[in-house]
Amino acid sequence: MTEENEKMPLETEKTALTPKELSFRWGVSVKTLSTWRGLGKGPRFFYANKEDSSSPRYPIEEVEAREADLKTHTE
């Protein structure tokens, strides 16, 4: 490893989650997330590929904000 490679930054934190990742994190099914998207409920999302509606992503900031909101409402 060269000195230059040692200074390269490591991969940054993930900025968005896939439905599979969020379903695991929240303990809900991917189908539930899909239903929420269709109803306009749940966290905001975007499509990673604007041409393909099968690529939704959830910004991690939005996920964490929802989690914080739920935590304050359950305490």
PDB file of N, H, CA, C and O in Angstrom:
ATOM      1  N   MET A   1       0.845  -1.171   0.000  1.00  0.00           N
ATOM      2  CA  MET A   1       0.000   0.000   0.000  1.00  0.00           C
ATOM      3  C   MET A   1       0.891   1.236   0.000  1.00  0.00           C
ATOM      4  O   MET A   1       1.835   1.348   0.782  1.00  0.00           O
ATOM      5  N   THR A   2       0.572   2.138  -0.878  1.00  0.00           N
ATOM      6  H   THR A   2      -0.195   2.047  -1.513  1.00  0.00           H
ATOM      7  CA  THR A   2       1.377   3.356  -0.946  1.00  0.00           C
ATOM      8  C   THR A   2       0.865   4.369   0.068  1.00  0.00           C
ATOM      9  O   THR A   2      -0.242   4.253   0.594  1.00  0.00           O
ATOM     10  N   GLU A   3       1.695   5.353   0.322  1.00  0.00           N
ATOM     11  H   GLU A   3       2.594   5.447  -0.105  1.00  0.00           H
ATOM     12  CA  GLU A   3       1.304   6.402   1.259  1.00  0.00           C
ATOM     13  C   GLU A   3       0.051   7.127   0.751  1.00  0.00           C
ATOM     14  O   GLU A   3      -0.797   7.536   1.544  1.00  0.00           O
ATOM     15  N   GLU A   4      -0.058   7.282  -0.548  1.00  0.00           N
ATOM     16  H   GLU A   4       0.631   6.950  -1.192  1.00  0.00           H
ATOM     17  CA  GLU A   4      -1.223   7.954  -1.132  1.00  0.00           C
ATOM     18  C   GLU A   4      -2.494   7.169  -0.836  1.00  0.00           C
ATOM     19  O   GLU A   4      -3.512   7.763  -0.482  1.00  0.00           O
ATOM     20  N   ASN A   5      -2.457   5.845  -0.974  1.00  0.00           N
ATOM     21  H   ASN A   5      -1.630   5.362  -1.262  1.00  0.00           H
ATOM     22  CA  ASN A   5      -3.627   5.017  -0.702  1.00  0.00           C
ATOM     23  C   ASN A   5      -4.030   5.074   0.762  1.00  0.00           C
ATOM     24  O   ASN A   5      -5.217   5.012   1.083  1.00  0.00           O
ATOM     25  N   GLU A   6      -3.062   5.192   1.641  1.00  0.00           N
ATOM     26  H   GLU A   6      -2.098   5.243   1.380  1.00  0.00           H
ATOM     27  CA  GLU A   6      -3.355   5.259   3.062  1.00  0.00           C
ATOM     28  C   GLU A   6      -4.147   6.508   3.417  1.00  0.00           C
ATOM     29  O   GLU A   6      -4.875   6.509   4.409  1.00  0.00           O
ATOM     30  N   LYS A   7      -4.022   7.563   2.634  1.00  0.00           N
ATOM     31  H   LYS A   7      -3.431   7.562   1.828  1.00  0.00           H
ATOM     32  CA  LYS A   7      -4.712   8.818   2.912  1.00  0.00           C
ATOM     33  C   LYS A   7      -6.091   8.892   2.276  1.00  0.00           C
ATOM     34  O   LYS A   7      -6.850   9.821   2.555  1.00  0.00           O
ATOM     35  N   MET A   8      -6.427   7.927   1.423  1.00  0.00           N
ATOM     36  H   MET A   8      -5.811   7.173   1.197  1.00  0.00           H
ATOM     37  CA  MET A   8      -7.734   7.945   0.780  1.00  0.00           C
ATOM     38  C   MET A   8      -8.815   7.731   1.827  1.00  0.00           C
ATOM     39  O   MET A   8      -8.671   6.863   2.687  1.00  0.00           O
ATOM     40  N   PRO A   9      -9.892   8.503   1.774  1.00  0.00           N
ATOM     41  CA  PRO A   9     -10.954   8.348   2.767  1.00  0.00           C
ATOM     42  C   PRO A   9     -11.669   7.011   2.589  1.00  0.00           C
ATOM     43  O   PRO A   9     -11.798   6.496   1.478  1.00  0.00           O
ATOM     44  N   LEU A  10     -12.119   6.479   3.685  1.00  0.00           N
ATOM     45  H   LEU A  10     -12.014   6.897   4.587  1.00  0.00           H
ATOM     46  CA  LEU A  10     -12.916   5.264   3.634  1.00  0.00           C
ATOM     47  C   LEU A  10     -14.285   5.604   3.065  1.00  0.00           C
ATOM     48  O   LEU A  10     -14.675   6.770   3.017  1.00  0.00           O
ATOM     49  N   GLU A  11     -15.008   4.582   2.637  1.00  0.00           N
ATOM     50  H   GLU A  11     -14.691   3.634   2.676  1.00  0.00           H
ATOM     51  CA  GLU A  11     -16.348   4.799   2.105  1.00  0.00           C
ATOM     52  C   GLU A  11     -17.175   5.529   3.162  1.00  0.00           C
ATOM     53  O   GLU A  11     -17.158   5.167   4.339  1.00  0.00           O
ATOM     54  N   THR A  12     -17.888   6.545   2.733  1.00  0.00           N
ATOM     55  H   THR A  12     -17.902   6.839   1.777  1.00  0.00           H
ATOM     56  CA  THR A  12     -18.687   7.320   3.671  1.00  0.00           C
ATOM     57  C   THR A  12     -19.933   6.534   4.053  1.00  0.00           C
ATOM     58  O   THR A  12     -20.282   5.534   3.428  1.00  0.00           O
ATOM     59  N   GLU A  13     -20.581   7.014   5.086  1.00  0.00           N
ATOM     60  H   GLU A  13     -20.297   7.826   5.594  1.00  0.00           H
ATOM     61  CA  GLU A  13     -21.805   6.357   5.534  1.00  0.00           C
ATOM     62  C   GLU A  13     -22.835   6.372   4.425  1.00  0.00           C
ATOM     63  O   GLU A  13     -22.831   7.243   3.555  1.00  0.00           O
ATOM     64  N   LYS A  14     -23.708   5.400   4.476  1.00  0.00           N
ATOM     65  H   LYS A  14     -23.712   4.693   5.183  1.00  0.00           H
ATOM     66  CA  LYS A  14     -24.784   5.288   3.504  1.00  0.00           C
ATOM     67  C   LYS A  14     -25.720   6.498   3.641  1.00  0.00           C
ATOM     68  O   LYS A  14     -26.029   6.918   4.756  1.00  0.00           O
ATOM     69  N   THR A  15     -26.158   7.041   2.539  1.00  0.00           N
ATOM     70  H   THR A  15     -25.907   6.700   1.633  1.00  0.00           H
ATOM     71  CA  THR A  15     -27.045   8.204   2.588  1.00  0.00           C
ATOM     72  C   THR A  15     -28.504   7.837   2.382  1.00  0.00           C
ATOM     73  O   THR A  15     -29.386   8.655   2.644  1.00  0.00           O
ATOM     74  N   ALA A  16     -28.781   6.613   1.915  1.00  0.00           N
ATOM     75  H   ALA A  16     -28.065   5.948   1.702  1.00  0.00           H
ATOM     76  CA  ALA A  16     -30.153   6.178   1.686  1.00  0.00           C
ATOM     77  C   ALA A  16     -30.248   4.666   1.852  1.00  0.00           C
ATOM     78  O   ALA A  16     -29.278   3.938   1.640  1.00  0.00           O
ATOM     79  N   LEU A  17     -31.436   4.213   2.235  1.00  0.00           N
ATOM     80  H   LEU A  17     -32.223   4.805   2.407  1.00  0.00           H
ATOM     81  CA  LEU A  17     -31.676   2.787   2.434  1.00  0.00           C
ATOM     82  C   LEU A  17     -32.603   2.240   1.360  1.00  0.00           C
ATOM     83  O   LEU A  17     -33.484   2.943   0.864  1.00  0.00           O
ATOM     84  N   THR A  18     -32.395   0.994   1.013  1.00  0.00           N
ATOM     85  H   THR A  18     -31.680   0.423   1.416  1.00  0.00           H
ATOM     86  CA  THR A  18     -33.313   0.308   0.105  1.00  0.00           C
ATOM     87  C   THR A  18     -34.530  -0.129   0.923  1.00  0.00           C
ATOM     88  O   THR A  18     -34.468  -0.152   2.153  1.00  0.00           O
ATOM     89  N   PRO A  19     -35.630  -0.476   0.257  1.00  0.00           N
ATOM     90  CA  PRO A  19     -36.783  -0.993   1.005  1.00  0.00           C
ATOM     91  C   PRO A  19     -36.434  -2.226   1.843  1.00  0.00           C
ATOM     92  O   PRO A  19     -36.931  -2.372   2.960  1.00  0.00           O
ATOM     93  N   LYS A  20     -35.598  -3.100   1.325  1.00  0.00           N
ATOM     94  H   LYS A  20     -35.194  -2.981   0.417  1.00  0.00           H
ATOM     95  CA  LYS A  20     -35.207  -4.292   2.077  1.00  0.00           C
ATOM     96  C   LYS A  20     -34.456  -3.914   3.354  1.00  0.00           C
ATOM     97  O   LYS A  20     -34.698  -4.486   4.416  1.00  0.00           O
ATOM     98  N   GLU A  21     -33.544  -2.946   3.241  1.00  0.00           N
ATOM     99  H   GLU A  21     -33.347  -2.481   2.377  1.00  0.00           H
ATOM    100  CA  GLU A  21     -32.781  -2.500   4.409  1.00  0.00           C
ATOM    101  C   GLU A  21     -33.692  -1.843   5.448  1.00  0.00           C
ATOM    102  O   GLU A  21     -33.557  -2.090   6.646  1.00  0.00           O
ATOM    103  N   LEU A  22     -34.622  -1.001   4.976  1.00  0.00           N
ATOM    104  H   LEU A  22     -34.732  -0.800   4.002  1.00  0.00           H
ATOM    105  CA  LEU A  22     -35.521  -0.324   5.904  1.00  0.00           C
ATOM    106  C   LEU A  22     -36.505  -1.309   6.526  1.00  0.00           C
ATOM    107  O   LEU A  22     -36.839  -1.186   7.705  1.00  0.00           O
ATOM    108  N   SER A  23     -36.967  -2.272   5.759  1.00  0.00           N
ATOM    109  H   SER A  23     -36.696  -2.372   4.802  1.00  0.00           H
ATOM    110  CA  SER A  23     -37.896  -3.260   6.321  1.00  0.00           C
ATOM    111  C   SER A  23     -37.225  -4.044   7.440  1.00  0.00           C
ATOM    112  O   SER A  23     -37.858  -4.343   8.453  1.00  0.00           O
ATOM    113  N   PHE A  24     -35.963  -4.376   7.269  1.00  0.00           N
ATOM    114  H   PHE A  24     -35.449  -4.133   6.447  1.00  0.00           H
ATOM    115  CA  PHE A  24     -35.222  -5.077   8.316  1.00  0.00           C
ATOM    116  C   PHE A  24     -35.037  -4.171   9.534  1.00  0.00           C
ATOM    117  O   PHE A  24     -35.223  -4.602  10.673  1.00  0.00           O
ATOM    118  N   ARG A  25     -34.675  -2.936   9.287  1.00  0.00           N
ATOM    119  H   ARG A  25     -34.524  -2.587   8.362  1.00  0.00           H
ATOM    120  CA  ARG A  25     -34.418  -1.987  10.378  1.00  0.00           C
ATOM    121  C   ARG A  25     -35.668  -1.729  11.207  1.00  0.00           C
ATOM    122  O   ARG A  25     -35.598  -1.640  12.432  1.00  0.00           O
ATOM    123  N   TRP A  26     -36.822  -1.607  10.533  1.00  0.00           N
ATOM    124  H   TRP A  26     -36.879  -1.679   9.537  1.00  0.00           H
ATOM    125  CA  TRP A  26     -38.065  -1.271  11.227  1.00  0.00           C
ATOM    126  C   TRP A  26     -38.918  -2.480  11.575  1.00  0.00           C
ATOM    127  O   TRP A  26     -39.895  -2.348  12.311  1.00  0.00           O
ATOM    128  N   GLY A  27     -38.574  -3.639  11.067  1.00  0.00           N
ATOM    129  H   GLY A  27     -37.780  -3.745  10.469  1.00  0.00           H
ATOM    130  CA  GLY A  27     -39.360  -4.833  11.377  1.00  0.00           C
ATOM    131  C   GLY A  27     -40.716  -4.859  10.698  1.00  0.00           C
ATOM    132  O   GLY A  27     -41.676  -5.417  11.230  1.00  0.00           O
ATOM    133  N   VAL A  28     -40.794  -4.258   9.529  1.00  0.00           N
ATOM    134  H   VAL A  28     -40.015  -3.804   9.097  1.00  0.00           H
ATOM    135  CA  VAL A  28     -42.014  -4.310   8.715  1.00  0.00           C
ATOM    136  C   VAL A  28     -41.659  -4.947   7.381  1.00  0.00           C
ATOM    137  O   VAL A  28     -40.485  -5.030   7.018  1.00  0.00           O
ATOM    138  N   SER A  29     -42.662  -5.391   6.662  1.00  0.00           N
ATOM    139  H   SER A  29     -43.615  -5.323   6.957  1.00  0.00           H
ATOM    140  CA  SER A  29     -42.379  -6.043   5.391  1.00  0.00           C
ATOM    141  C   SER A  29     -42.103  -5.025   4.286  1.00  0.00           C
ATOM    142  O   SER A  29     -42.485  -3.858   4.384  1.00  0.00           O
ATOM    143  N   VAL A  30     -41.442  -5.484   3.250  1.00  0.00           N
ATOM    144  H   VAL A  30     -41.132  -6.431   3.170  1.00  0.00           H
ATOM    145  CA  VAL A  30     -41.201  -4.656   2.068  1.00  0.00           C
ATOM    146  C   VAL A  30     -42.549  -4.259   1.459  1.00  0.00           C
ATOM    147  O   VAL A  30     -42.701  -3.150   0.946  1.00  0.00           O
ATOM    148  N   LYS A  31     -43.519  -5.163   1.519  1.00  0.00           N
ATOM    149  H   LYS A  31     -43.396  -6.064   1.936  1.00  0.00           H
ATOM    150  CA  LYS A  31     -44.867  -4.892   0.995  1.00  0.00           C
ATOM    151  C   LYS A  31     -45.521  -3.745   1.771  1.00  0.00           C
ATOM    152  O   LYS A  31     -46.185  -2.892   1.181  1.00  0.00           O
ATOM    153  N   THR A  32     -45.333  -3.727   3.084  1.00  0.00           N
ATOM    154  H   THR A  32     -44.794  -4.420   3.564  1.00  0.00           H
ATOM    155  CA  THR A  32     -45.884  -2.627   3.895  1.00  0.00           C
ATOM    156  C   THR A  32     -45.286  -1.295   3.450  1.00  0.00           C
ATOM    157  O   THR A  32     -46.009  -0.310   3.302  1.00  0.00           O
ATOM    158  N   LEU A  33     -43.979  -1.259   3.238  1.00  0.00           N
ATOM    159  H   LEU A  33     -43.391  -2.060   3.358  1.00  0.00           H
ATOM    160  CA  LEU A  33     -43.338  -0.030   2.768  1.00  0.00           C
ATOM    161  C   LEU A  33     -43.905   0.384   1.414  1.00  0.00           C
ATOM    162  O   LEU A  33     -44.129   1.569   1.166  1.00  0.00           O
ATOM    163  N   SER A  34     -44.133  -0.587   0.548  1.00  0.00           N
ATOM    164  H   SER A  34     -43.950  -1.549   0.749  1.00  0.00           H
ATOM    165  CA  SER A  34     -44.712  -0.299  -0.767  1.00  0.00           C
ATOM    166  C   SER A  34     -46.120   0.286  -0.622  1.00  0.00           C
ATOM    167  O   SER A  34     -46.485   1.235  -1.315  1.00  0.00           O
ATOM    168  N   THR A  35     -46.889  -0.288   0.274  1.00  0.00           N
ATOM    169  H   THR A  35     -46.593  -1.059   0.837  1.00  0.00           H
ATOM    170  CA  THR A  35     -48.249   0.225   0.518  1.00  0.00           C
ATOM    171  C   THR A  35     -48.189   1.646   1.049  1.00  0.00           C
ATOM    172  O   THR A  35     -48.942   2.512   0.604  1.00  0.00           O
ATOM    173  N   TRP A  36     -47.292   1.887   2.000  1.00  0.00           N
ATOM    174  H   TRP A  36     -46.680   1.183   2.361  1.00  0.00           H
ATOM    175  CA  TRP A  36     -47.148   3.236   2.544  1.00  0.00           C
ATOM    176  C   TRP A  36     -46.772   4.222   1.449  1.00  0.00           C
ATOM    177  O   TRP A  36     -47.294   5.337   1.416  1.00  0.00           O
ATOM    178  N   ARG A  37     -45.872   3.829   0.551  1.00  0.00           N
ATOM    179  H   ARG A  37     -45.447   2.924   0.578  1.00  0.00           H
ATOM    180  CA  ARG A  37     -45.492   4.735  -0.552  1.00  0.00           C
ATOM    181  C   ARG A  37     -46.712   5.072  -1.393  1.00  0.00           C
ATOM    182  O   ARG A  37     -46.915   6.228  -1.764  1.00  0.00           O
ATOM    183  N   GLY A  38     -47.532   4.060  -1.697  1.00  0.00           N
ATOM    184  H   GLY A  38     -47.368   3.120  -1.396  1.00  0.00           H
ATOM    185  CA  GLY A  38     -48.728   4.273  -2.509  1.00  0.00           C
ATOM    186  C   GLY A  38     -49.754   5.167  -1.838  1.00  0.00           C
ATOM    187  O   GLY A  38     -50.483   5.897  -2.510  1.00  0.00           O
ATOM    188  N   LEU A  39     -49.813   5.112  -0.516  1.00  0.00           N
ATOM    189  H   LEU A  39     -49.221   4.519   0.030  1.00  0.00           H
ATOM    190  CA  LEU A  39     -50.761   5.919   0.250  1.00  0.00           C
ATOM    191  C   LEU A  39     -50.206   7.282   0.644  1.00  0.00           C
ATOM    192  O   LEU A  39     -50.923   8.111   1.206  1.00  0.00           O
ATOM    193  N   GLY A  40     -48.924   7.513   0.349  1.00  0.00           N
ATOM    194  H   GLY A  40     -48.342   6.839  -0.108  1.00  0.00           H
ATOM    195  CA  GLY A  40     -48.298   8.770   0.741  1.00  0.00           C
ATOM    196  C   GLY A  40     -47.969   8.821   2.219  1.00  0.00           C
ATOM    197  O   GLY A  40     -47.846   9.904   2.790  1.00  0.00           O
ATOM    198  N   LYS A  41     -47.824   7.651   2.852  1.00  0.00           N
ATOM    199  H   LYS A  41     -47.924   6.771   2.388  1.00  0.00           H
ATOM    200  CA  LYS A  41     -47.478   7.575   4.275  1.00  0.00           C
ATOM    201  C   LYS A  41     -46.041   7.082   4.394  1.00  0.00           C
ATOM    202  O   LYS A  41     -45.399   6.740   3.400  1.00  0.00           O
ATOM    203  N   GLY A  42     -45.551   7.053   5.627  1.00  0.00           N
ATOM    204  H   GLY A  42     -46.072   7.331   6.434  1.00  0.00           H
ATOM    205  CA  GLY A  42     -44.187   6.580   5.836  1.00  0.00           C
ATOM    206  C   GLY A  42     -43.178   7.656   5.502  1.00  0.00           C
ATOM    207  O   GLY A  42     -43.545   8.794   5.206  1.00  0.00           O
ATOM    208  N   PRO A  43     -41.905   7.295   5.551  1.00  0.00           N
ATOM    209  CA  PRO A  43     -40.861   8.293   5.301  1.00  0.00           C
ATOM    210  C   PRO A  43     -40.801   8.710   3.834  1.00  0.00           C
ATOM    211  O   PRO A  43     -41.180   7.955   2.939  1.00  0.00           O
ATOM    212  N   ARG A  44     -40.319   9.923   3.614  1.00  0.00           N
ATOM    213  H   ARG A  44     -40.011  10.536   4.342  1.00  0.00           H
ATOM    214  CA  ARG A  44     -40.130  10.381   2.234  1.00  0.00           C
ATOM    215  C   ARG A  44     -39.163   9.455   1.529  1.00  0.00           C
ATOM    216  O   ARG A  44     -38.301   8.841   2.157  1.00  0.00           O
ATOM    217  N   PHE A  45     -39.311   9.360   0.231  1.00  0.00           N
ATOM    218  H   PHE A  45     -40.011   9.859  -0.280  1.00  0.00           H
ATOM    219  CA  PHE A  45     -38.442   8.498  -0.565  1.00  0.00           C
ATOM    220  C   PHE A  45     -38.202   9.131  -1.916  1.00  0.00           C
ATOM    221  O   PHE A  45     -38.869  10.095  -2.294  1.00  0.00           O
ATOM    222  N   PHE A  46     -37.249   8.584  -2.635  1.00  0.00           N
ATOM    223  H   PHE A  46     -36.708   7.801  -2.328  1.00  0.00           H
ATOM    224  CA  PHE A  46     -36.990   9.010  -4.011  1.00  0.00           C
ATOM    225  C   PHE A  46     -36.645   7.756  -4.801  1.00  0.00           C
ATOM    226  O   PHE A  46     -36.365   6.706  -4.224  1.00  0.00           O
ATOM    227  N   TYR A  47     -36.667   7.871  -6.101  1.00  0.00           N
ATOM    228  H   TYR A  47     -36.894   8.725  -6.570  1.00  0.00           H
ATOM    229  CA  TYR A  47     -36.275   6.749  -6.950  1.00  0.00           C
ATOM    230  C   TYR A  47     -34.831   6.938  -7.377  1.00  0.00           C
ATOM    231  O   TYR A  47     -34.468   7.980  -7.922  1.00  0.00           O
ATOM    232  N   ALA A  48     -34.009   5.931  -7.129  1.00  0.00           N
ATOM    233  H   ALA A  48     -34.303   5.084  -6.686  1.00  0.00           H
ATOM    234  CA  ALA A  48     -32.600   5.996  -7.499  1.00  0.00           C
ATOM    235  C   ALA A  48     -32.451   6.149  -9.009  1.00  0.00           C
ATOM    236  O   ALA A  48     -31.535   6.814  -9.491  1.00  0.00           O
ATOM    237  N   ASN A  49     -33.356   5.531  -9.739  1.00  0.00           N
ATOM    238  H   ASN A  49     -34.101   4.990  -9.348  1.00  0.00           H
ATOM    239  CA  ASN A  49     -33.384   5.636 -11.190  1.00  0.00           C
ATOM    240  C   ASN A  49     -34.734   6.225 -11.565  1.00  0.00           C
ATOM    241  O   ASN A  49     -35.749   5.534 -11.476  1.00  0.00           O
ATOM    242  N   LYS A  50     -34.767   7.462 -11.974  1.00  0.00           N
ATOM    243  H   LYS A  50     -33.942   8.023 -12.046  1.00  0.00           H
ATOM    244  CA  LYS A  50     -36.030   8.155 -12.253  1.00  0.00           C
ATOM    245  C   LYS A  50     -36.858   7.475 -13.337  1.00  0.00           C
ATOM    246  O   LYS A  50     -38.067   7.688 -13.425  1.00  0.00           O
ATOM    247  N   GLU A  51     -36.217   6.667 -14.152  1.00  0.00           N
ATOM    248  H   GLU A  51     -35.235   6.493 -14.080  1.00  0.00           H
ATOM    249  CA  GLU A  51     -36.912   5.952 -15.224  1.00  0.00           C
ATOM    250  C   GLU A  51     -37.561   4.665 -14.719  1.00  0.00           C
ATOM    251  O   GLU A  51     -38.379   4.064 -15.416  1.00  0.00           O
ATOM    252  N   ASP A  52     -37.198   4.242 -13.510  1.00  0.00           N
ATOM    253  H   ASP A  52     -36.533   4.730 -12.944  1.00  0.00           H
ATOM    254  CA  ASP A  52     -37.591   2.926 -13.005  1.00  0.00           C
ATOM    255  C   ASP A  52     -38.191   3.055 -11.611  1.00  0.00           C
ATOM    256  O   ASP A  52     -37.476   3.353 -10.654  1.00  0.00           O
ATOM    257  N   SER A  53     -39.498   2.834 -11.487  1.00  0.00           N
ATOM    258  H   SER A  53     -40.079   2.592 -12.264  1.00  0.00           H
ATOM    259  CA  SER A  53     -40.145   2.980 -10.181  1.00  0.00           C
ATOM    260  C   SER A  53     -39.881   1.795  -9.260  1.00  0.00           C
ATOM    261  O   SER A  53     -40.446   1.718  -8.169  1.00  0.00           O
ATOM    262  N   SER A  54     -39.032   0.877  -9.690  1.00  0.00           N
ATOM    263  H   SER A  54     -38.573   0.939 -10.577  1.00  0.00           H
ATOM    264  CA  SER A  54     -38.712  -0.266  -8.828  1.00  0.00           C
ATOM    265  C   SER A  54     -37.428  -0.020  -8.036  1.00  0.00           C
ATOM    266  O   SER A  54     -36.840  -0.958  -7.499  1.00  0.00           O
ATOM    267  N   SER A  55     -36.995   1.238  -7.961  1.00  0.00           N
ATOM    268  H   SER A  55     -37.473   2.000  -8.398  1.00  0.00           H
ATOM    269  CA  SER A  55     -35.746   1.538  -7.255  1.00  0.00           C
ATOM    270  C   SER A  55     -35.921   2.602  -6.170  1.00  0.00           C
ATOM    271  O   SER A  55     -35.133   3.546  -6.119  1.00  0.00           O
ATOM    272  N   PRO A  56     -36.938   2.476  -5.293  1.00  0.00           N
ATOM    273  CA  PRO A  56     -37.110   3.500  -4.256  1.00  0.00           C
ATOM    274  C   PRO A  56     -35.978   3.455  -3.241  1.00  0.00           C
ATOM    275  O   PRO A  56     -35.420   2.397  -2.949  1.00  0.00           O
ATOM    276  N   ARG A  57     -35.656   4.625  -2.715  1.00  0.00           N
ATOM    277  H   ARG A  57     -36.109   5.484  -2.953  1.00  0.00           H
ATOM    278  CA  ARG A  57     -34.638   4.753  -1.671  1.00  0.00           C
ATOM    279  C   ARG A  57     -35.175   5.718  -0.618  1.00  0.00           C
ATOM    280  O   ARG A  57     -35.909   6.658  -0.924  1.00  0.00           O
ATOM    281  N   TYR A  58     -34.793   5.461   0.623  1.00  0.00           N
ATOM    282  H   TYR A  58     -34.197   4.697   0.872  1.00  0.00           H
ATOM    283  CA  TYR A  58     -35.216   6.281   1.748  1.00  0.00           C
ATOM    284  C   TYR A  58     -34.001   7.017   2.312  1.00  0.00           C
ATOM    285  O   TYR A  58     -33.069   6.379   2.801  1.00  0.00           O
ATOM    286  N   PRO A  59     -33.998   8.356   2.251  1.00  0.00           N
ATOM    287  CA  PRO A  59     -32.860   9.106   2.801  1.00  0.00           C
ATOM    288  C   PRO A  59     -32.689   8.784   4.283  1.00  0.00           C
ATOM    289  O   PRO A  59     -33.659   8.799   5.040  1.00  0.00           O
ATOM    290  N   ILE A  60     -31.479   8.500   4.687  1.00  0.00           N
ATOM    291  H   ILE A  60     -30.691   8.489   4.072  1.00  0.00           H
ATOM    292  CA  ILE A  60     -31.207   8.122   6.071  1.00  0.00           C
ATOM    293  C   ILE A  60     -31.617   9.227   7.036  1.00  0.00           C
ATOM    294  O   ILE A  60     -32.054   8.937   8.150  1.00  0.00           O
ATOM    295  N   GLU A  61     -31.484  10.491   6.632  1.00  0.00           N
ATOM    296  H   GLU A  61     -31.128  10.727   5.728  1.00  0.00           H
ATOM    297  CA  GLU A  61     -31.898  11.605   7.502  1.00  0.00           C
ATOM    298  C   GLU A  61     -33.391  11.526   7.786  1.00  0.00           C
ATOM    299  O   GLU A  61     -33.824  11.777   8.910  1.00  0.00           O
ATOM    300  N   GLU A  62     -34.180  11.179   6.770  1.00  0.00           N
ATOM    301  H   GLU A  62     -33.828  10.975   5.856  1.00  0.00           H
ATOM    302  CA  GLU A  62     -35.627  11.058   6.927  1.00  0.00           C
ATOM    303  C   GLU A  62     -35.969   9.883   7.831  1.00  0.00           C
ATOM    304  O   GLU A  62     -36.847   9.993   8.687  1.00  0.00           O
ATOM    305  N   VAL A  63     -35.290   8.771   7.650  1.00  0.00           N
ATOM    306  H   VAL A  63     -34.577   8.681   6.955  1.00  0.00           H
ATOM    307  CA  VAL A  63     -35.514   7.583   8.480  1.00  0.00           C
ATOM    308  C   VAL A  63     -35.204   7.906   9.940  1.00  0.00           C
ATOM    309  O   VAL A  63     -35.994   7.592  10.830  1.00  0.00           O
ATOM    310  N   GLU A  64     -34.067   8.526  10.181  1.00  0.00           N
ATOM    311  H   GLU A  64     -33.425   8.781   9.457  1.00  0.00           H
ATOM    312  CA  GLU A  64     -33.676   8.857  11.550  1.00  0.00           C
ATOM    313  C   GLU A  64     -34.612   9.884  12.173  1.00  0.00           C
ATOM    314  O   GLU A  64     -34.884   9.820  13.372  1.00  0.00           O
ATOM    315  N   ALA A  65     -35.109  10.828  11.381  1.00  0.00           N
ATOM    316  H   ALA A  65     -34.888  10.880  10.407  1.00  0.00           H
ATOM    317  CA  ALA A  65     -36.056  11.818  11.891  1.00  0.00           C
ATOM    318  C   ALA A  65     -37.365  11.138  12.297  1.00  0.00           C
ATOM    319  O   ALA A  65     -37.942  11.468  13.333  1.00  0.00           O
ATOM    320  N   ARG A  66     -37.830  10.195  11.486  1.00  0.00           N
ATOM    321  H   ARG A  66     -37.362   9.926  10.644  1.00  0.00           H
ATOM    322  CA  ARG A  66     -39.048   9.445  11.828  1.00  0.00           C
ATOM    323  C   ARG A  66     -38.849   8.634  13.096  1.00  0.00           C
ATOM    324  O   ARG A  66     -39.736   8.569  13.947  1.00  0.00           O
ATOM    325  N   GLU A  67     -37.688   8.019  13.220  1.00  0.00           N
ATOM    326  H   GLU A  67     -36.967   8.072  12.530  1.00  0.00           H
ATOM    327  CA  GLU A  67     -37.395   7.222  14.410  1.00  0.00           C
ATOM    328  C   GLU A  67     -37.376   8.106  15.660  1.00  0.00           C
ATOM    329  O   GLU A  67     -37.904   7.721  16.704  1.00  0.00           O
ATOM    330  N   ALA A  68     -36.769   9.286  15.551  1.00  0.00           N
ATOM    331  H   ALA A  68     -36.340   9.599  14.704  1.00  0.00           H
ATOM    332  CA  ALA A  68     -36.717  10.209  16.679  1.00  0.00           C
ATOM    333  C   ALA A  68     -38.110  10.685  17.045  1.00  0.00           C
ATOM    334  O   ALA A  68     -38.441  10.802  18.225  1.00  0.00           O
ATOM    335  N   ASP A  69     -38.930  10.961  16.034  1.00  0.00           N
ATOM    336  H   ASP A  69     -38.661  10.866  15.075  1.00  0.00           H
ATOM    337  CA  ASP A  69     -40.311  11.409  16.268  1.00  0.00           C
ATOM    338  C   ASP A  69     -41.117  10.313  16.964  1.00  0.00           C
ATOM    339  O   ASP A  69     -41.862  10.586  17.905  1.00  0.00           O
ATOM    340  N   LEU A  70     -40.965   9.085  16.504  1.00  0.00           N
ATOM    341  H   LEU A  70     -40.360   8.863  15.739  1.00  0.00           H
ATOM    342  CA  LEU A  70     -41.692   7.980  17.140  1.00  0.00           C
ATOM    343  C   LEU A  70     -41.212   7.770  18.573  1.00  0.00           C
ATOM    344  O   LEU A  70     -42.006   7.464  19.463  1.00  0.00           O
ATOM    345  N   LYS A  71     -39.921   7.935  18.787  1.00  0.00           N
ATOM    346  H   LYS A  71     -39.276   8.184  18.064  1.00  0.00           H
ATOM    347  CA  LYS A  71     -39.365   7.746  20.135  1.00  0.00           C
ATOM    348  C   LYS A  71     -39.923   8.778  21.099  1.00  0.00           C
ATOM    349  O   LYS A  71     -40.245   8.444  22.240  1.00  0.00           O
ATOM    350  N   THR A  72     -40.042  10.030  20.660  1.00  0.00           N
ATOM    351  H   THR A  72     -39.780  10.301  19.734  1.00  0.00           H
ATOM    352  CA  THR A  72     -40.558  11.072  21.556  1.00  0.00           C
ATOM    353  C   THR A  72     -42.047  10.892  21.822  1.00  0.00           C
ATOM    354  O   THR A  72     -42.540  11.324  22.864  1.00  0.00           O
ATOM    355  N   HIS A  73     -42.773  10.263  20.899  1.00  0.00           N
ATOM    356  H   HIS A  73     -42.372   9.912  20.053  1.00  0.00           H
ATOM    357  CA  HIS A  73     -44.197  10.041  21.094  1.00  0.00           C
ATOM    358  C   HIS A  73     -44.496   8.797  21.938  1.00  0.00           C
ATOM    359  O   HIS A  73     -45.625   8.622  22.398  1.00  0.00           O
ATOM    360  N   THR A  74     -43.517   7.950  22.139  1.00  0.00           N
ATOM    361  H   THR A  74     -42.601   8.091  21.765  1.00  0.00           H
ATOM    362  CA  THR A  74     -43.738   6.725  22.918  1.00  0.00           C
ATOM    363  C   THR A  74     -43.126   6.798  24.293  1.00  0.00           C
ATOM    364  O   THR A  74     -43.280   5.865  25.081  1.00  0.00           O
ATOM    365  N   GLU A  75     -42.441   7.871  24.607  1.00  0.00           N
ATOM    366  H   GLU A  75     -42.316   8.629  23.967  1.00  0.00           H
ATOM    367  CA  GLU A  75     -41.813   7.989  25.938  1.00  0.00           C
ATOM    368  C   GLU A  75     -42.745   8.656  26.911  1.00  0.00           C
ATOM    369  O   GLU A  75     -42.393   8.842  28.076  1.00  0.00           O
TER     370      GLU A  75
END
